Amino acid sequence: MPILHVEMLAGRTPEQKKQYAQALTEATIRTLGVAPEAVDVLITEVQRPDWFVGGVPFSEKK
């Protein structure tokens, strides 16, 4: 069973996350030849102050 872990900045709508999970599931089905019910997608939202790039919080990036 493929389990896809996605981490992204918080702020997407539930509909956007649903569409993204559906697209990832469809790509996994096509590529790996598994059944839809075998694909799990886990989305973790990270707040901007908790995401660092080059040691700088994303909330401080321009």
Biotite code that builds the C-alpha atoms (Angstrom):
import biotite.structure as struc

atoms = struc.array([
    struc.Atom([0.000, 0.000, 0.000], chain_id="A", res_id=1, res_name="MET", atom_name="CA", element="C"),
    struc.Atom([1.626, 3.292, -1.047], chain_id="A", res_id=2, res_name="PRO", atom_name="CA", element="C"),
    struc.Atom([1.442, 5.965, 1.630], chain_id="A", res_id=3, res_name="ILE", atom_name="CA", element="C"),
    struc.Atom([2.177, 9.464, 0.351], chain_id="A", res_id=4, res_name="LEU", atom_name="CA", element="C"),
    struc.Atom([3.258, 11.991, 2.982], chain_id="A", res_id=5, res_name="HIS", atom_name="CA", element="C"),
    struc.Atom([2.929, 15.611, 1.879], chain_id="A", res_id=6, res_name="VAL", atom_name="CA", element="C"),
    struc.Atom([4.075, 18.575, 3.942], chain_id="A", res_id=7, res_name="GLU", atom_name="CA", element="C"),
    struc.Atom([3.004, 22.024, 2.831], chain_id="A", res_id=8, res_name="MET", atom_name="CA", element="C"),
    struc.Atom([2.565, 25.492, 4.179], chain_id="A", res_id=9, res_name="LEU", atom_name="CA", element="C"),
    struc.Atom([-0.812, 26.028, 5.785], chain_id="A", res_id=10, res_name="ALA", atom_name="CA", element="C"),
    struc.Atom([-3.399, 28.035, 3.915], chain_id="A", res_id=11, res_name="GLY", atom_name="CA", element="C"),
    struc.Atom([-4.839, 25.822, 1.196], chain_id="A", res_id=12, res_name="ARG", atom_name="CA", element="C"),
    struc.Atom([-8.577, 25.271, 1.166], chain_id="A", res_id=13, res_name="THR", atom_name="CA", element="C"),
    struc.Atom([-10.077, 21.863, 1.901], chain_id="A", res_id=14, res_name="PRO", atom_name="CA", element="C"),
    struc.Atom([-11.115, 21.670, -1.773], chain_id="A", res_id=15, res_name="GLU", atom_name="CA", element="C"),
    struc.Atom([-7.563, 22.366, -2.983], chain_id="A", res_id=16, res_name="GLN", atom_name="CA", element="C"),
    struc.Atom([-6.190, 19.659, -0.698], chain_id="A", res_id=17, res_name="LYS", atom_name="CA", element="C"),
    struc.Atom([-8.875, 17.230, -1.879], chain_id="A", res_id=18, res_name="LYS", atom_name="CA", element="C"),
    struc.Atom([-8.058, 17.889, -5.539], chain_id="A", res_id=19, res_name="GLN", atom_name="CA", element="C"),
    struc.Atom([-4.342, 17.507, -4.833], chain_id="A", res_id=20, res_name="TYR", atom_name="CA", element="C"),
    struc.Atom([-4.877, 14.206, -3.013], chain_id="A", res_id=21, res_name="ALA", atom_name="CA", element="C"),
    struc.Atom([-7.011, 12.973, -5.924], chain_id="A", res_id=22, res_name="GLN", atom_name="CA", element="C"),
    struc.Atom([-4.305, 13.939, -8.447], chain_id="A", res_id=23, res_name="ALA", atom_name="CA", element="C"),
    struc.Atom([-1.617, 12.191, -6.399], chain_id="A", res_id=24, res_name="LEU", atom_name="CA", element="C"),
    struc.Atom([-3.811, 9.110, -6.084], chain_id="A", res_id=25, res_name="THR", atom_name="CA", element="C"),
    struc.Atom([-4.485, 9.022, -9.842], chain_id="A", res_id=26, res_name="GLU", atom_name="CA", element="C"),
    struc.Atom([-0.763, 9.355, -10.624], chain_id="A", res_id=27, res_name="ALA", atom_name="CA", element="C"),
    struc.Atom([0.057, 6.562, -8.203], chain_id="A", res_id=28, res_name="THR", atom_name="CA", element="C"),
    struc.Atom([-2.607, 4.294, -9.713], chain_id="A", res_id=29, res_name="ILE", atom_name="CA", element="C"),
    struc.Atom([-1.252, 4.921, -13.241], chain_id="A", res_id=30, res_name="ARG", atom_name="CA", element="C"),
    struc.Atom([2.387, 4.540, -12.299], chain_id="A", res_id=31, res_name="THR", atom_name="CA", element="C"),
    struc.Atom([2.262, 1.638, -9.849], chain_id="A", res_id=32, res_name="LEU", atom_name="CA", element="C"),
    struc.Atom([-0.856, -0.137, -11.060], chain_id="A", res_id=33, res_name="GLY", atom_name="CA", element="C"),
    struc.Atom([-2.486, -0.293, -7.629], chain_id="A", res_id=34, res_name="VAL", atom_name="CA", element="C"),
    struc.Atom([-6.157, 0.013, -6.704], chain_id="A", res_id=35, res_name="ALA", atom_name="CA", element="C"),
    struc.Atom([-7.406, 3.434, -5.537], chain_id="A", res_id=36, res_name="PRO", atom_name="CA", element="C"),
    struc.Atom([-8.263, 2.098, -2.087], chain_id="A", res_id=37, res_name="GLU", atom_name="CA", element="C"),
    struc.Atom([-4.634, 1.019, -1.660], chain_id="A", res_id=38, res_name="ALA", atom_name="CA", element="C"),
    struc.Atom([-3.351, 4.614, -1.829], chain_id="A", res_id=39, res_name="VAL", atom_name="CA", element="C"),
    struc.Atom([-3.213, 6.728, 1.319], chain_id="A", res_id=40, res_name="ASP", atom_name="CA", element="C"),
    struc.Atom([-2.390, 10.444, 1.167], chain_id="A", res_id=41, res_name="VAL", atom_name="CA", element="C"),
    struc.Atom([-1.463, 12.228, 4.394], chain_id="A", res_id=42, res_name="LEU", atom_name="CA", element="C"),
    struc.Atom([-1.230, 16.018, 4.304], chain_id="A", res_id=43, res_name="ILE", atom_name="CA", element="C"),
    struc.Atom([0.525, 17.839, 7.112], chain_id="A", res_id=44, res_name="THR", atom_name="CA", element="C"),
    struc.Atom([0.167, 21.594, 7.195], chain_id="A", res_id=45, res_name="GLU", atom_name="CA", element="C"),
    struc.Atom([3.042, 23.587, 8.628], chain_id="A", res_id=46, res_name="VAL", atom_name="CA", element="C"),
    struc.Atom([2.650, 27.151, 9.838], chain_id="A", res_id=47, res_name="GLN", atom_name="CA", element="C"),
    struc.Atom([4.979, 29.689, 8.189], chain_id="A", res_id=48, res_name="ARG", atom_name="CA", element="C"),
    struc.Atom([6.948, 30.461, 11.392], chain_id="A", res_id=49, res_name="PRO", atom_name="CA", element="C"),
    struc.Atom([7.677, 26.721, 11.743], chain_id="A", res_id=50, res_name="ASP", atom_name="CA", element="C"),
    struc.Atom([9.100, 26.237, 8.199], chain_id="A", res_id=51, res_name="TRP", atom_name="CA", element="C"),
    struc.Atom([12.724, 27.251, 7.754], chain_id="A", res_id=52, res_name="PHE", atom_name="CA", element="C"),
    struc.Atom([14.675, 27.693, 4.528], chain_id="A", res_id=53, res_name="VAL", atom_name="CA", element="C"),
    struc.Atom([18.382, 28.326, 4.944], chain_id="A", res_id=54, res_name="GLY", atom_name="CA", element="C"),
    struc.Atom([17.808, 28.871, 8.663], chain_id="A", res_id=55, res_name="GLY", atom_name="CA", element="C"),
    struc.Atom([15.299, 31.649, 8.059], chain_id="A", res_id=56, res_name="VAL", atom_name="CA", element="C"),
    struc.Atom([11.620, 31.194, 8.949], chain_id="A", res_id=57, res_name="PRO", atom_name="CA", element="C"),
    struc.Atom([9.417, 31.237, 5.867], chain_id="A", res_id=58, res_name="PHE", atom_name="CA", element="C"),
    struc.Atom([7.324, 33.913, 7.609], chain_id="A", res_id=59, res_name="SER", atom_name="CA", element="C"),
    struc.Atom([10.300, 36.294, 7.321], chain_id="A", res_id=60, res_name="GLU", atom_name="CA", element="C"),
    struc.Atom([10.917, 35.670, 3.627], chain_id="A", res_id=61, res_name="LYS", atom_name="CA", element="C"),
    struc.Atom([9.910, 38.373, 1.174], chain_id="A", res_id=62, res_name="LYS", atom_name="CA", element="C"),
])
